[in-house]
Amino acid sequence: MPREVAELVVAAQGGDREAFDELVRTTYADTYTLALRLTGNEEDARDVVQEAYLRAFRGLRRFRGDARFSTWMYRITANCAATHLGKRTKHRHEVLEDSDPIPDERPSSDPQAQSDASELRARLTAALQTLPPKLRHVVVLRDIYDLPHEAIAAELGISETAAKVRLHRARKKLREDLFPPRVEEAADAV
């Protein structure tokens, strides 16, 4: 953690409300950006950020400093976003006119789409398992959890450049495994 953030954390853990307010000001832009990426909606992102800082305030005494404060906030924000989106999905209602046809777009109603999706998912899972762990971790953190390169580097204890290189190598390997070049393309490349 940068020294000033670490000092703010210690002060806030000691009950200094102004220190916590400063922590919020320091980390708000990154926290909001993450919430917006996870929810895809500005209103939901604001709700998630509010809940994340509330949880951070309540749990600040449990923050041990093993990770950076921003990484800790990422985890809280991701958990809040997941909870928020789960609730929103359960309570979402759209008004339908009586004359509107109701399309059945569920994958279960299109056997071909269901089969294609299952096959691709199985191929992707198998290809992901063939990657060395250090490459697999970077892909999962970036492409599944949408962590920025900086957070991936911090999480794995590597440089940001190393995280980018590993991600590039992993994606290249996955692309080769999932979409091997056709015989004509391979001949043209020689």
C-alpha positions, 0 to 999 in steps of 0.5 A: 500500500502507498504510505499515505493510504496505509496511514489512512487505514490505520487512522480509520481503524482507530476510529478517525472518521475523517481518515475513512472519508479520505480513503473513500475519496482516494479509492472512489473512482476505481471502486465506481468504475469496477461497480459500473463494469460489473453491473453495466448500469450507472444507478446500480453501480452507485448502489453497489458502491454505497453498499461496498463502502458501508461494508468496508466501514463496518469491517475495517477493523478486520482488514489486516493489510495482507493485501492492498486496501484497493484490492480489499475494496475490489473484493467487497465491491465484487461481492456487493455487485453479485448480491445486487445483481442477484436481487435485481434479477429476482425482482425485475418486471417488464410491462408487456402489451397484450398484443406483444408476442412473447418470444421464447429466447431461452437456450433450452428452447433452441436445441442447436444453440444449447448444443453449440453453447455446451460444446463451446463451454466444454472445449473452453474449460478443457483448453483452460485446464491445459494452460499452466497454472500461472497463465490460467490464473491471469486469464481467470482474473482478467476475463472472468473476474474482469480485474485490471492488470494492476490488480492482477499483478498485485493479487499474484505478486508479479509486475503489471508487465508480467501480468500483461505478457502472461495474459497475452500468452494464455490467450494466444494458446487458448486461441490456438487450442480452440480455433486451430488453423485450417490446413489451407491457412497453415499451408499459406503460412509456410 
